[in-house]
Amino acid sequence: MTKSCNWGLELEKDTNGPGADSVPAEKKLAIFDKIFAAYSEARSCIRNDLANTGNSESVKDDLSGLDKAIGAVLGERTIERNQLLVNIAKNKLSKVRDDKNEKVTKPEELVRLYDLLLQNAADLSDLVSSGRDRKPEEVALTEECELKSLVFRAERCFYLAKSYSLAGKRVEAYALFCRARSLTDDALKKLQSSANTDQVAIKELKMLHNDCRSNICIEHATGVMEEEKAPENLSEKISSISLTGNYKKLEKLLMENLENYESAVGDPTTKSIPYISVSRLPFKQSRAIQLSWISPTIQLTSRHWRTG
């Protein structure tokens, strides 16, 4: 157990140490996986000792405290890892993509990541607040989780509004940007009044507040312009409707265009005639018809050709 904990502490230097900023994001994700493995192994050893201990209440209390402490560390590192994933997604969302094969980040992905962060913060708060005697550091960590939840809610609402904006739903996007600005203001007030003021978080929230304001103006202006153009666009579409039914016909027959994949049936939304092949022989009941283009020996006479 001690070996696993020491290994986890050594690995944390690469994510929270002085040189952590120079470590690439992909490498940090791999380091987080190793940290989780180390602390999970230590937690498993503690729980095995807890199951095999005798009736000593003091030993049980100590082991339970260790299990709770390692669980809290795992919860904090999970939040840090998911925040790293958020930063990676934000960079992909904002930068211009030179590689066409690069995966496009959508605002919905950030919404899902913030859902995870909200759940992580709630789980950590529940874990820390459990127990009979709460220590001052546990109370402080619970308050920190509440502040983080406020920030995560504001960020989640902002990117949810972004997704509605991309879908062209101006009213919903406008309302969500207003809600995100309100949540950002609440989080700013709580952070500025807290004992341990996080200047980095305050700076990010002020930027988010400005982004909310600018997007509110953009959605309002875009919605007004679309509302003004709606009658004009409708009149253009109505004027382009053909009342005579003169739809564009296919230039080539299917039999003449076998090498190219092109529909010979025509537009499925119209009632145009399919252009497949020229009918060489008329089907008439009054005389015999020789299907020479298939086989010269096959003949259909009037007695073989019957209708209804």
C-alpha positions in Angstrom: 0.0 0.0 0.0 2.8 2.5 1.0 4.7 1.7 -2.2 1.6 2.4 -4.4 0.9 5.7 -2.6 4.5 6.8 -3.0 4.4 5.9 -6.7 1.2 8.0 -7.1 2.8 10.9 -5.3 5.8 10.8 -7.6 3.6 10.7 -10.7 1.7 13.7 -9.5 4.8 15.8 -9.8 4.4 15.6 -13.6 0.9 17.0 -13.4 1.1 19.5 -10.6 4.8 20.2 -10.2 6.8 23.2 -11.4 7.4 21.7 -14.9 3.8 20.5 -15.4 3.0 23.3 -17.9 5.7 22.0 -20.3 4.2 18.4 -20.4 2.0 17.8 -23.4 -1.7 17.2 -22.8 -1.6 13.6 -24.3 1.3 12.7 -22.0 -0.6 14.1 -19.0 -3.6 11.9 -19.8 -1.3 8.8 -19.7 0.2 10.0 -16.4 -3.3 10.4 -14.9 -4.1 6.8 -15.9 -1.0 5.6 -14.0 -2.0 7.7 -11.0 -5.4 6.2 -10.9 -3.9 2.7 -11.1 -1.5 3.4 -8.2 -4.2 4.8 -5.9 -6.7 2.2 -6.8 -4.2 -0.5 -5.9 -3.5 1.2 -2.6 -7.2 1.5 -1.9 -7.7 -2.2 -2.7 -5.0 -3.1 -0.1 -6.6 -1.0 2.5 -10.0 -2.6 2.0 -8.5 -6.1 2.2 -6.9 -5.1 5.5 -10.2 -3.7 6.6 -12.0 -6.9 5.8 -9.4 -9.1 7.6 -9.0 -6.9 10.7 -10.3 -8.1 14.0 -12.6 -6.3 16.4 -10.3 -3.4 17.1 -12.3 -0.3 16.5 -9.3 2.0 16.5 -7.7 0.0 13.6 -11.0 0.0 11.7 -11.3 3.8 12.2 -7.7 4.4 10.9 -8.2 2.1 7.9 -11.6 3.8 7.1 -9.9 7.2 7.3 -7.2 6.1 4.9 -9.8 4.7 2.5 -11.7 8.0 2.6 -8.5 10.0 2.1 -7.4 8.0 -0.9 -11.0 8.2 -2.3 -10.9 12.0 -2.0 -7.5 12.1 -3.8 -8.9 10.0 -6.6 -11.9 12.3 -6.8 -9.7 15.4 -7.1 -7.5 13.8 -9.7 -10.6 12.7 -11.7 -11.8 16.3 -11.8 -8.3 17.5 -12.9 -8.2 14.9 -15.7 -11.7 15.9 -17.0 -10.7 19.6 -16.8 -7.7 18.7 -19.0 -10.1 17.0 -21.5 -12.2 20.2 -21.5 -9.1 22.3 -22.3 -8.2 20.0 -25.2 -11.7 20.1 -26.5 -11.8 24.0 -26.2 -8.6 24.3 -28.2 -9.9 22.1 -31.0 -13.2 24.1 -31.0 -11.5 27.5 -31.3 -8.5 26.9 -33.5 -8.6 26.9 -37.3 -8.3 23.3 -38.6 -5.6 22.9 -41.2 -5.9 19.1 -41.4 -9.2 18.1 -43.0 -9.0 14.6 -41.4 -8.9 16.1 -37.9 -12.0 15.4 -35.8 -14.3 18.4 -35.3 -15.2 19.2 -31.7 -18.8 20.1 -31.2 -20.2 22.2 -28.3 -22.3 19.1 -27.3 -19.1 17.3 -26.4 -18.1 20.0 -24.0 -21.7 19.9 -22.5 -21.1 16.2 -21.8 -17.7 16.8 -20.3 -19.2 19.4 -17.9 -21.9 16.9 -17.0 -19.2 14.6 -15.9 -17.4 17.3 -14.0 -20.6 18.2 -12.2 -21.1 14.6 -11.2 -17.5 14.3 -10.1 -17.8 17.4 -7.9 -21.1 16.0 -6.4 -19.5 12.6 -5.7 -16.4 14.2 -4.1 -18.6 16.4 -1.9 -20.7 13.5 -0.8 -17.6 11.5 0.1 -15.9 14.3 2.1 -19.1 15.3 3.9 -19.7 11.7 5.1 -18.6 10.6 8.5 -19.2 11.6 12.1 -16.4 14.1 12.8 -15.6 16.4 9.9 -12.2 18.0 9.9 -11.6 21.6 8.8 -9.9 20.5 5.6 -12.9 18.4 4.7 -15.2 21.4 5.3 -12.9 23.5 3.1 -12.9 20.8 0.3 -16.7 20.6 0.4 -17.0 24.4 -0.1 -14.4 24.2 -2.9 -16.6 21.5 -4.6 -19.6 23.8 -4.4 -17.7 26.7 -6.0 -16.5 24.4 -8.7 -20.0 23.2 -9.4 -21.2 26.8 -9.9 -18.4 27.4 -12.4 -19.1 24.1 -14.2 -22.8 25.0 -14.4 -22.1 28.3 -16.0 -19.7 26.8 -18.5 -22.1 24.0 -19.4 -24.9 26.5 -20.0 -22.7 28.6 -22.3 -21.8 25.6 -24.5 -25.3 24.4 -24.5 -26.3 27.8 -25.9 -23.6 27.4 -28.5 -25.1 24.1 -29.7 -28.5 25.7 -30.1 -26.9 28.7 -31.9 -25.3 26.3 -34.4 -28.6 24.6 -35.0 -30.2 28.0 -35.9 -32.5 28.2 -32.8 -32.0 31.8 -32.0 -34.6 32.2 -29.3 -33.4 29.2 -27.3 -29.7 30.3 -27.7 -30.5 33.8 -26.6 -32.3 32.6 -23.5 -29.5 30.2 -22.6 -26.7 32.8 -23.1 -28.7 35.1 -20.7 -28.9 32.2 -18.2 -25.2 31.5 -18.6 -24.4 35.1 -17.9 -26.5 35.0 -14.7 -24.8 31.8 -13.5 -21.4 33.4 -14.3 -22.3 36.5 -12.2 -23.3 34.2 -9.3 -20.1 32.2 -9.5 -18.0 35.4 -9.6 -19.6 36.8 -6.5 -19.1 33.5 -4.6 -15.5 33.2 -5.7 -14.6 36.9 -4.8 -16.2 36.5 -1.4 -14.5 33.2 -0.6 -11.5 32.9 1.7 -9.2 31.3 -0.8 -9.6 33.5 -3.9 -8.6 31.7 -7.1 -7.4 34.5 -9.4 -7.2 32.2 -12.4 -10.8 31.1 -12.0 -11.9 34.7 -11.5 -10.1 35.7 -14.7 -11.7 32.8 -16.7 -15.2 33.7 -15.4 -14.8 37.4 -16.4 -13.9 36.2 -19.9 -16.9 33.9 -19.9 -19.1 36.9 -18.8 -17.9 38.9 -21.7 -18.4 36.0 -24.1 -22.0 35.7 -22.9 -22.7 39.4 -23.4 -21.3 39.4 -27.0 -23.1 36.2 -27.9 -26.4 37.6 -26.5 -26.0 40.6 -28.9 -25.1 38.4 -31.8 -28.1 36.1 -31.3 -30.4 39.0 -31.0 -29.2 40.7 -34.1 -29.1 37.5 -36.1 -32.6 36.7 -35.0 -33.9 40.1 -36.1 -32.3 39.8 -39.5 -33.7 36.3 -40.1 -37.1 37.6 -39.0 -36.9 40.4 -41.5 -35.7 38.2 -44.4 -38.3 35.4 -43.7 -41.1 37.0 -45.9 -38.6 37.7 -48.7 -37.3 34.2 -48.7 -40.8 32.8 -48.7 -41.9 34.9 -51.6 -38.8 33.7 -53.6 -39.6 30.1 -52.9 -43.2 30.5 -53.9 -42.3 32.3 -57.2 -39.9 29.5 -58.1 -42.7 26.9 -58.0 -43.6 25.6 -61.5 -47.4 25.4 -62.2 -47.0 23.7 -65.5 -45.2 20.6 -64.4 -42.3 21.1 -66.8 -39.7 19.4 -64.8 -36.2 18.9 -66.0 -35.8 15.7 -68.0 -32.8 13.4 -68.0 -30.6 14.0 -71.0 -29.5 10.4 -71.3 -31.2 7.0 -71.1 -30.1 4.4 -68.6 -29.0 2.0 -71.3 -26.7 4.8 -72.7 -25.2 5.7 -69.3 -24.4 2.3 -67.7 -20.9 3.2 -66.7 -22.0 6.1 -64.5 -24.1 5.8 -61.3 -27.0 8.2 -62.0 -30.7 7.7 -61.3 -32.7 7.1 -64.4 -36.0 7.2 -62.5 -35.8 10.9 -61.9 -36.5 13.1 -59.0 -38.4 11.0 -56.3 -40.4 14.1 -55.4 -41.8 14.6 -58.8 -44.0 12.4 -61.1 -41.6 12.4 -64.1 -41.4 9.5 -66.6 -38.5 7.0 -66.0 -35.9 7.0 -68.8 -34.5 3.5 -69.0 -34.5 2.3 -72.6 -36.3 2.8 -75.9 -39.2 0.4 -76.5 -38.5 -1.1 -79.9 -41.7 -3.0 -80.4 -45.2 -1.9 -79.6 -47.3 -4.4 -77.6 -50.6 -4.8 -79.5 -53.2 -7.5 -79.1 -54.2 -7.6 -82.8 -51.1 -9.2 -84.2 -48.2 -11.4 -83.3 -45.1 -9.8 -81.8 -41.7 -11.2 -82.3 -39.2 -10.3 -79.6 -36.3 -10.4 -81.9 -34.1 -8.2 -79.6 -34.2 -11.0 -77.0 -34.4 -14.2 -79.1 -35.6 -14.7 -82.6 -37.3 -18.0 -81.7 -39.7 -16.5 -79.1 -43.0 -15.4 -80.4 -46.2 -14.1 -78.8 -49.4 -14.4 -80.7 -52.7 -12.7 -80.0 -54.1 -15.8 -78.3 -51.1 -15.9 -75.9 -51.4 -12.2 -75.2 -54.4 -11.7 -73.0 -55.5 -8.9 -70.8 -57.7 -8.8 -67.7 
